[in-house]
Amino acid sequence: MKRLLSLAGITGLLTASLFAQIQNARVEGTVADTSRAVIAGAKLTITNVKTQVKAEASSDGAGLFVFPDLHPGFYILTAESQGFRKASITNIEVNVGVTIRQDVNLEVEPSPTR
């Protein structure tokens, strides 16, 4: 009987853990320039439009980034890196249990003219 109760408790914990994991979603992608060269170290911010809650990440050496734990809703993703224009992508819809692939292309910042 104790063994059965213990098994039921473990099953309940696993179910609760799984349920908690699928309540959220993730956004991932690659930051690159217009020639498709990846940009390492870009600063990314994702903002929930309704709550204004923000999360930040940086692209890695391969230009990859991930926001692994987002609540459902609509988001704005911004990316910036020195020497490039800031980019914003609006109306990214995030749904429960879904991984969104959202690549970002940054344009080179024009040199100032004298």
C-alpha angles and dihedrals in degrees: 000000000000089000091052092049091047091051091048090051093051091047090051092051092048091049092049091048092049091047091051091050095054095048090082138047140211138233119205138164149127130279114218140156124248091273088056094249108146120245116220120202097023113157114234128189125187118195128193104229095213101042099025088224109155134204126190133208139163128225114248129227090286092049091253125144135176137192099195105181115042127153118232115274143083120307142191116217120201127186131187139172133172112275093022136090115253112255128207128192116194136196098032103167114211120195132187115283095002130125112214118204109212116168119194127213118200123201120220112257109244115245114252114257120229 
